[in-house]
Amino acid sequence: MQPTPQSGFDRIAALVAAAFIGLVATACWINFVHPRPVDFLSYWAAAQMALEGRGEAIYDIAAHRSVEMSARLDAERLRLMNSNLSCAS
């Protein structure tokens, strides 16, 4: 049986797929072992400001920081409230 040109393409496609899967698995493993902090809060603060109609203030560092800090304070209050509820029993 003679190899067809299609079988060569199938092998190359399988190698590319295997390399891609290996690359994704390696990236997932590296991010799992050495997680990097993601600056989600900055993007969230910008979105909140845009939703409030203050889109032009996104680049104002002081205004942006105040929205970030309000989210942090809300999270701290929520954490304290939850810890009080769990200790109430």
Buried (B, 14 or more C-beta within 10 A) or exposed (E): EEEEEEEEEEEEEEEEEEEEEEEEEEEEEEEEEEEEEEEEBBEEBBEBBEEEEBEEBBEEEEBBEEBBEEEEEEEEEEEEEEEEEEEEE
